[in-house]
């Protein structure tokens, strides 16, 4: 799913009950997370629900820098949907692009900030911070020694 598609779909849905349903549907589109990836290292701290994010790095052509892609899961349906939105924002981007992208602005643009509980909003921020941390670490590893 692409971010532009999510934005368009959100515009078509007038009430928040429909939008919540849509977010849950987005969560159902996530690639399954293997049991092997459900490790303490992949667990996102700061989320009320259980959330796991696994990061894969792919080396690109010269000058592009490494690209990151993600798999993830949660024990909460709405959180799975938020993960899907984050993946639409970040997955397949270079580490530099990830660091230059403000997912919180997208979160606000979609109206999620005012329609989710503070715990869910904090969890979203924790997931963003985790992805950004992985991007920073990837950039550090890509620097010549």
Beta strands, then each sheet from edge to edge (+ up, - down):
strand 1: 51-58
strand 2: 67-74
strand 3: 93-94
sheet 1: 1+ 2- 3+
end
